[in-house]
Amino acid sequence: MRTLIRQESYKYIKQRGTQIFLIGLFIFQLLIVFCSQRYPKVISNKDAFLNNYLSDFLITFFFISISSTIISKERQFGTLRSLLYRNFSYIQIIISKIITMLIFTIIIFLSSSVVSLGFKFIFANKLDLTKAVWKAWLLTSLNNFLTLIFLMSLVILLGTLINNSNLALMTGLIGYFVINIFNQLLLGLISKFNWLKWNPLNMMNLGEQIQNHDLHQLTQLSLTQISVGYILYMSIFIILAIYSFCKKSI
């Protein structure tokens, strides 16, 4: 397993797409910094900082695209066969990919947060880091991270069901927009149909409910209930993804 994780990590680091993304992410954050300085009515220094200079938006797109093709691309190009020939099991292969993806996601999130702090101290010294600002920044980052992890577990499942990497990528990106739009509509329906509160999309609001406890009035779930539901549904998605991967021929 460790060998597989090391190989996956090396592959992500060496991929040209990853290197371009990291450079582009830094430049994008820098552009948002200048926008917040030049056009404060469009986005203020405080809002820009609290949202990590909008880096979480790009990170979400990046990892949704990777998650959707994590299996389909290698199946399409036949690279999974070489791992099976080396006596690695189906379960070891997919679990190592999921673990590596999680580690990579945490590293990128932490890195973008560190960069945001650096930009804040360099370009936005007038913004006081009060206890309220620190708390809002940390909770916003946690919210975005938890939402992304939940989406990734669902997208990985879809990726194991679709053989074509391009189709899997399109499905993942379109699904991201559809889920976010439908989730907002769903919150309105939950007030009319209470049983809808147990659907998986409602659990995706965990991070936002941690950030704003009053959201329980919309989700109709306590923080404990939505936390348990979040973990349960995400575990189901991952288990189904492993099952689907193991049942399909490489």
ABEGO torsion letter per residue (X at the ends): XAAAAAAAAAAAAABAAAAAAAAAAAAAAAAAAAAAAABAAABBAAAAAAAGGGAAAAAAAAAAAAAAAAAAAAAAAGAAAAAAAAGBBAAAAAAAAAAAAAAAAAAAAAAAAAAAAAAAAAABAABBBBAAAAAAAAAAAAAAAAAAAAAAAAAAAAAAABABAAAAAAAAAAAAAAAAAAAAAAAAAAAABAAAAABAAAAAAAAAAAABAAAAAAAGBBAAAAAAAAAAAAAAAAAAAAAAAAABBX
